[in-house]
Amino acid sequence: MSKIKSVAVFCGAQFGEGKKYEHVAKDLGNLLVKHGIQLVYGAGGTGLMGVVAQTVLDQKGDVYGVTTKGLAEFEPPLSGIELDLVPTIQQRKRMMMDAADAFIVLPGGIGTLDEISEVLVAHQIGDHDKPMILMSIDGYFEPFINLVDEMIEEEFISASTRKLFKYELCHRVDDVLPTFKKMGYTA
């Protein structure tokens, strides 16, 4: 089994509706620290990404953030993190993918969807072989899975290509490590 030492967490720079997502973000941060896993993230101090990172920092965990100069102006990075500022969003995503052994996705917006797609395409073309977990709180990512299934049904993605994608749904943070284990990875 491959060992996970770092995880890129993709999620919203907003909090979403109510407190349900914020609690999950805190629980995820606690899980990463408990198992000595470095957080790799988009460096912002706002929304869910800020909650995950601040939770890790508060417990003296390891946080690596990558952002662009433009994003840093309206999503200021947290202090106390290892930080890289890059010129483009494409470089940001590439550095995060390269730095991570695995990916966990919390609910978010278009940027989060872009990050999911980037990971899947990079996996499909052989750039990496890293697992991804979609935290489907209250069914958040089921429409995405349905869309992928529709793409397969309509033959825009082959069934054999779908088998290449290493992603699973989780509904609770407690299921993350057992799901990674099922995928052949340990923390």
N, C-alpha and C positions, 0 to 999 in steps of 0.2 A: 504494500500500500504506500502511496505517496503521502508525504507529510505536508500539511498546510501550515506555513509560517506567517503568511500575510494574506489578507483578504481585502480586495477592493469592494467597497460598499457604494453602490449607486442609489441615490434617493433624492427626494425633493428638497429644494431650498426653501420650501414652504412647509407648514405644519400639517396641511390637510384639514379635513373636517373633524372637529372634536379633538379629544386627547388620545384616541385609540392608537394612532400611528406613533405618537410621541412616546408612549409607554413601550412599544415594540422597539423603537430606536434605542431607548435606554437599556432595555433588556439585552439587545444585541451588543451594545458597547460593553456591558458587564460580562457577557459571554466571551468576547474577544480577550478582555483583560484576564479573566479567570484561566484561560487556556494559553496565555502568552502569545497571542496572535496579533501581529502588527496590523493596524488599520491603515489602509490606503484609501484616500478619498479626494474629493474635489476641492478641498481646502477651505470651503466657506464656513462661516460661523453662524449661518442662518438656517432656519427650518430644521427638517429631520437630519440633514447632514451635520449641522451644528450640534444637535443633541447627541448623536452617536459619538462625534469627536470629543465633545466636552466630557461626556461620560468616561471615555477612555482616558483622557487627560487627567480628570479628577482622581483617577485611581493609579496614576503614574504609569499608564500603558504607553505603548509606542504608536505615534501617529505621524504618518507621512502624507502631506497634502500637495496636490498639483493643481495650479489654476493659471488662468491667463491674466495678463495685466489689466485687461478690460473688465473681466469678471470680478477681480479683486476690488475694483472701485465700488461696486454695488452689492457684492457678497464678500465683505471683508474677511480675510483669513483669521483664524484664531491664533492668539499668541501661544508660544510654547510648543509648536509643531515643527517638524522638519518640513521645509517649504521649498518648492520649486515653482518659479514663475516662468511661463513659456509664452511665446507669441500667439499661438493659435489653439483653438479648441481641439483640432485634430491631434496636435502634439500632446495636449493634456490627456486625451483618451489613450493614446499610444503609451505614454509613460505610466499611466495607471495600470494598463493591461500588462505591461512588461514587469512592473514591480510586484504584481499580485500572483499568488499561487492559485487563487480561486476568487469567485465573485458572489456577492450576496446583494440582491436588489430589493429595496423597500419601495413602497409606493412613491410615485413622483410624477412629474409632467413630461413634456416633450423631450427635455434633456435626458431624463432617465430612459425614456423609450429609445432615444438615439444611442445611449450607451449599451443597452441590451442588444440592439441591432448590430452595433459595432463588434461586440463580443461574439455574437453568433456568426457573422460574416467572416471574421478573422478565424474562427474555429473551422468553418466550412471550407475555407481555402487553405487550411493547414498552417496558419500562423501560430497557433497554440492548441493545446489539448487540455484546457483547464475547465473545471466544473463551475456551474452557476446555479444558484438557488434563487428562485423568485419567492419572496415572502408575500403570499397571497392573503393578506389580512382581509377578512370579510369578503373573500372572493375577488379581490382587486385585480389579480392577473388572469383570471379565467377568461375574460374577453380576449386577451392577447393570445392565450393558448388556442382558443376557438378560431382566431384569425389564422394562426399558423396551420391548424387543421384544415381550414378552408383553402389555404394556399396549396396544401397537399392534395385535397380533393379536386381542386381545379387544375392540378398538375403544373403549378408554378414552382413548387418545391417537390422533389421526388421523395417518396417514402424512405428510400435509402439515405438521402441527405438528412432527413429528419433524425434518423438513427445516429448520425454523426454529432448532432447537437447534444452537449452534456448539460442539460438543465432539468431541474426538478422543482416542483412546487412544495412549499412548506407553509403551514398555517400558524405555527407557533415557533418561537425562538428555541424552545426545548427540543424541537425536531431537527434543527440545523445540523448538529454534529452527527447524529445517527443517519441523516440523509447523505451527508458527505461520505460517511463510512460505507453506506450501501453503494455509493458511486466509486468506491475504491480509494478513498482519501481519509487520513486521520489528522487530528489536530495535535 
